[in-house]
Amino acid sequence: MYEKGGRQTVVFLRATIALDISKTTGHFHFMPRASVKEQIGVAGLRTLHQKGYNACSIQDITEAARVPKGSFYNHFESKEDFAIDALNRYWEKVEDSLRLLAEAGAPPLTRLNRYFRHLNDTARENQYQTGCFVGNMSAEMSDQSLPIRDKLAGLLKVWSGAIETCVREAQSDGSVRLDIDARSLAAFLLNSWEGAMMRAKVDKSHAPLEDFEKVAFTSLASSATATS
């Protein structure tokens, strides 16, 4: 087929290509590669959550992501910048669970109870090894980084606000006490849960979270609900 002049060669190649294409379905599928930033973000959040900010180096993050160390600075200005990105990633999980507070068809006090039960069950599944990333970073970084502290303050405000909305609904239907405003009750619930989560992490025990549920929801209920 490879005769002088190359004409038959070209015809042969074209025919071969046509035959190869005819064997396909007419669609070419390419597997997208995960971006390097995504690799660093996912592996880095996990590493930062496990080790804490000060005990986690950029080298630890890039090794976990299996990328060269120099790749880190192509996507993040600093470790502090990365920590804020990690908090945003973690917040996506928190935000997803907040849907339980707005679940249709369930009384608001039931939704509150289910929400914190979900958080506690997740902690149990993780064997209390990492705790809440927002709580961990609040304890470690509030006095070390103003940008991280500002990010944490914003997330906690939104978190408490979502709980407050559900508490207010429960006050409206008479299932939650009215002598304390919804904002204070919501802040108490979140603050108490974060403290119980920290103690559960130390003790490697579910007891602090069980105590939280028992005391918090007994204290939250209105007198009518408590006696019914």
C-alpha positions in Angstrom: 0.0 0.0 0.0 2.9 2.4 0.6 3.5 3.2 -3.1 5.6 6.0 -4.5 3.9 9.3 -4.5 2.1 8.6 -1.2 -1.4 8.9 -2.7 -2.5 5.4 -1.8 -0.9 5.7 1.6 -3.1 8.7 2.3 -6.2 6.8 1.1 -5.3 3.8 3.2 -4.9 5.9 6.3 -8.2 7.7 5.7 -10.0 4.5 5.3 -8.4 3.1 8.5 -9.4 6.2 10.5 -13.0 5.9 9.1 -13.2 2.3 10.2 -11.9 3.0 13.6 -14.4 5.8 14.1 -17.3 3.6 12.9 -16.6 1.3 15.8 -17.4 4.0 18.3 -20.8 5.1 19.5 -20.1 8.5 18.1 -19.3 10.0 21.4 -15.9 10.6 23.0 -15.8 10.5 26.8 -12.9 12.1 28.6 -12.4 11.5 32.4 -11.9 14.9 33.9 -8.9 15.2 36.2 -9.4 16.6 39.6 -7.8 20.0 39.9 -4.7 20.3 42.0 -6.4 22.9 44.2 -9.2 20.4 44.9 -6.7 17.7 45.8 -5.0 20.0 48.2 -8.2 21.3 49.6 -9.8 17.9 50.3 -6.6 16.2 51.7 -5.5 19.4 53.5 -8.8 19.8 55.4 -8.6 16.2 56.6 -5.0 16.7 57.7 -5.6 20.1 59.3 -8.7 18.7 61.1 -6.7 15.8 62.5 -3.5 17.6 63.5 -4.6 21.1 64.3 -3.3 24.3 62.7 0.0 24.7 64.5 1.0 21.1 64.3 0.2 20.9 60.6 2.8 22.1 58.1 2.4 22.9 54.5 4.6 19.9 53.8 2.1 17.7 55.7 -0.7 19.1 53.5 1.0 18.6 50.2 2.2 15.1 51.1 -1.4 14.2 52.0 -2.5 15.6 48.7 0.4 13.9 46.9 1.4 17.0 45.1 4.7 18.9 45.0 5.1 21.5 47.8 5.4 24.3 45.2 1.9 23.5 44.0 0.5 24.8 47.3 1.6 28.4 46.5 0.0 28.3 43.1 -3.4 28.2 44.8 -3.0 29.6 48.3 -1.1 32.7 49.4 -0.3 31.3 52.8 -1.2 28.6 55.4 -3.6 31.1 56.9 -5.3 31.6 53.6 -5.6 27.8 53.2 -7.1 27.5 56.7 -9.9 29.8 55.7 -10.5 27.8 52.6 -10.6 24.6 54.8 -13.2 26.3 57.1 -15.4 27.1 54.0 -15.1 23.4 52.9 -16.0 22.2 56.3 -18.9 24.6 56.5 -20.5 23.0 53.5 -21.0 19.9 55.6 -22.4 21.9 58.5 -24.7 23.8 56.2 -26.0 20.5 54.7 -26.9 19.1 58.1 -28.7 22.4 59.0 -31.5 21.2 56.7 -32.6 19.0 59.5 -33.7 22.1 61.3 -36.1 23.0 58.5 -37.5 19.5 57.8 -41.1 19.7 56.7 -43.7 17.8 58.7 -41.9 17.6 62.0 -42.5 19.9 65.1 -39.7 22.4 65.7 -38.6 20.9 69.0 -38.4 17.5 67.4 -36.3 19.0 64.6 -33.9 20.5 67.2 -33.6 17.2 69.0 -33.0 15.3 65.8 -30.4 17.8 64.7 -28.2 17.6 67.7 -28.7 13.8 67.8 -27.4 13.7 64.3 -24.3 15.7 65.3 -23.7 13.4 68.3 -24.1 10.3 66.2 -21.6 11.6 63.7 -19.1 12.2 66.6 -19.7 8.7 67.8 -19.1 7.2 64.3 -15.8 9.2 64.2 -14.8 7.8 67.6 -14.4 11.3 68.9 -11.0 11.6 67.3 -11.3 15.0 65.5 -14.2 16.8 67.1 -15.8 19.8 65.5 -13.3 21.7 63.1 -15.0 25.0 63.8 -14.7 24.4 67.6 -11.1 23.2 67.3 -10.1 26.2 65.3 -11.9 28.6 67.6 -10.0 27.2 70.6 -6.7 27.3 68.8 -6.6 30.3 66.5 -8.9 33.0 67.9 -5.9 34.9 69.4 -3.4 34.0 66.7 -5.1 35.1 63.4 -7.6 37.9 63.0 -8.7 36.7 59.5 -9.4 33.2 60.9 -11.1 34.6 63.9 -13.3 36.8 61.7 -14.2 33.8 59.5 -15.0 31.7 62.6 -17.2 34.5 64.1 -19.1 34.7 60.8 -19.7 31.0 60.7 -20.8 30.7 64.3 -23.2 33.6 63.8 -24.9 31.9 60.8 -24.9 28.5 62.7 -26.5 30.1 65.8 -29.0 32.0 63.6 -30.2 28.8 62.0 -30.8 27.2 65.4 -32.5 30.4 66.6 -35.0 30.3 63.8 -36.1 26.8 64.8 -36.1 27.8 68.5 -38.4 30.7 67.7 -40.8 28.4 65.9 -40.8 26.1 68.9 -41.6 29.0 71.1 -44.5 29.9 68.8 -46.1 26.5 69.2 -45.6 26.5 73.0 -43.1 23.7 73.2 -40.1 25.8 74.2 -40.0 28.2 77.2 -40.7 31.9 76.6 -38.9 33.5 79.5 -35.6 33.5 77.6 -35.3 34.9 74.1 -34.7 32.7 71.2 -31.3 34.2 70.4 -30.0 33.4 73.9 -31.4 29.9 73.9 -29.8 29.2 70.4 -26.5 30.5 71.6 -26.7 28.4 74.7 -27.4 25.2 72.7 -24.6 25.7 70.3 -22.1 26.8 72.9 -23.0 24.0 75.2 -22.8 21.4 72.4 -19.3 22.7 71.4 -18.2 22.3 75.0 -19.6 18.8 75.2 -18.0 17.9 71.9 -14.6 19.0 73.3 -15.0 17.0 76.5 -16.1 13.9 74.4 -12.9 14.3 72.4 -10.8 14.3 75.6 -12.7 11.5 77.3 -13.3 9.5 74.1 -16.7 8.9 75.4 -20.3 9.7 74.4 -21.2 10.6 78.0 -20.7 14.4 77.7 -22.9 14.5 74.6 -25.6 12.4 76.3 -25.4 14.8 79.3 -25.8 17.7 76.9 -28.9 16.2 75.3 -30.5 15.4 78.7 -29.8 18.8 80.4 -30.2 21.1 77.4 -33.6 19.8 76.2 -35.0 19.5 79.7 -34.0 23.1 80.3 -35.4 24.2 76.9 -38.8 22.7 77.2 -41.7 24.9 78.4 -43.4 24.0 81.7 -46.4 22.7 79.7 -44.2 20.4 77.6 -42.2 19.2 80.6 -45.3 18.1 82.5 -47.2 16.6 79.5 
